[in-house]
Amino acid sequence: MNPDHHPDVLYDLTRLPWPWPDNSFDELHAYEVWEHLGQQGDYRAFFAQFQEAWRILKPGGYLCGTSPANNSPWLWGDPGHTRAIQPETFTFLSQKQYQKQIGETSMTDYRFCYSGDFEPMVLIPDAGGTFLYILKAIKEAAN
């Protein structure tokens, strides 16, 4: 959005698939990114984008990020924000949670469109108006 920034790679993250091979990165850092992608309620885009993050992370790789906290005036005050990312959001990225909750709670089963697997390692819901998180990619090591 800002022509004064000069990134190494410029890519529209809404265009899938992303241009990086499987298992490319030990870490992905997405600070104030996810709330700008897709639309609240568009679960297909949400899961497709996190599936891509999972795909390009190496086994045991980390997705580190921040988003506005639930109590932040910027969560919906920023005209560029199109979705809220909350600690509960990441429940739907964990295959362990699907196994634990489907049939026991009212958790919606999105496994028909999502096969990735992230385990939350750090969730700090409100660090001065910012939600901080680190997710670990759970996947088999490539041979």
N, C-alpha and C positions, 0 to 999 in steps of 0.2 A: 504494500500500500504506500510505502514511503520511498520515493525515488532517491533519497539521500542515503539509504541503506545499501550496502554492497555485499550481499551474501555470496558465499562460494557457489551455491546452487540455488536457483530460483525455480520453484515448482508449485503448481496449484494442487494442493493436497486433496481437493475434491475430485480430481481426475484419477480414476483407478484403472488398472493397478499402478502403484507407485513404481518409479523407474529403477529401483534397486533390487538386486537379487536376494533370494531367500538367505536368511542367516548372515546378513552383512554386518550387523552392528552389535557391539557389546552394550551400548547405551543409546537411547533416544532421549533427547531433552525437548520438551514442548511446554514452554512457559507462556501462558496466556494465549493458547492456540485452540484447544478443543472447543471452547465456547463460541468460536467463530465458524466452525464447520458444521454443515447440515442445519437442520431445523429441529426444534424441540418436538418430540413425537415421531420423527422420521427414524424409526428404529433400524430400517435397512441400511441407510447411510451411516448411522452410528456404528453398527456392528461391522460393516464393510471397512470403515476406516480403522477401527481397532484391530480387525483381522489383518489389515495391511501392516500395522505397527508390529503385531505379533509375528507376522511372516518374516519381516526383515530383521528382527532381533535374533541373535544367536540364542541357543538354549541357555537359560539362566540369565539372559540379558535383562537390562532394566529400562523401564520407561519412567522417566522422572518428569514431573510437571507441576504446574500451578494453574489455578483458575480462581475466579472470584469466589470468596466464601458466600454461604447462603445469606449472611447478614450484610454483605457489601452492597452499597448503593450502586456499584458498577455492574453487579450481576445482570440486571436488566436495564440499568440506566445508560449503559454504553449502547449506542444505536447499531454497533457492529456485532453485538452478541446475539446469537441465534439459538443457543441451548445452554442449560445449566448443567454443570458437572458437580456432583455431590458425592460424598463418601458412599452412599447407597448405590450410586450408579455403577460402581466397580463390582458389586455383588454379581451383576449380570455378565461379567467378563471372566468369572471363575467357574471352571467345570466342577470343582469340589462343591461349590455352593448349589449348583444345579442338582448334583447327586444328593446333597443333604436336604434340600428344601422342596424339590418338586414332589408333589403328592402330600406334603406335610404342611406347607404354607401356601399363601396365595401368590407366590413368586411366579411370574410369567416365564414360560419355557421358550427361549429364543434359540435353542440349539439347532433348529431347522435352518437358521441362516448364520450361525456363528459356531465355529469349531475351535477357535483360539482358546488360550487359557492363560490368564494372568492371576497371580496371587498378590494381593496387596501386602507390601512390606512396611510401608509407612503411610499413614493417613493422619494429617493434622488439619482438622476441619476449619480452624480459624486461627491463623497466624497473622493477626493485625489486618483482617479483611481479606486474606488470601488463603485458599485451600491448597496445601502442599501434599504431594503424593509421590510415592515410588512403588511401581508395580514390577513384579518379576515374571518374565516369560517362562511358563512351564511347558517344556517340550523335550522330546527325545533328542539326544545328541546326534548330529549328523555323522554318518560313517565315512 
